[in-house]
Amino acid sequence: MTKQLLRAERQYEMLHPSTVAGIPCIVGVIELFTDTSDGWARPQTVFAFDILDRRGYPAPWLEAKLDHSVAGNDEARFLSEIRSH
């Protein structure tokens, strides 16, 4: 997918097709970087995203279905999918 302004109101760094609770969606990546500013601490990944429906509209109803249990399984899966592309 291209970097474009969909029907959401913001510009995304990346658009990545994925699923939430088995429902197809688009992950609109707002911010993704690894903070290594502190040489002593372990690098921290900053990952901010919106969940959009397949047409590009914000989908708060779908975002409510995200799995936030044990280390944010959906967020970790999104990161893994994005990094593998």
Order of alpha helices (4+ residues) and beta strands (2+ residues): beta-beta-beta-alpha-alpha
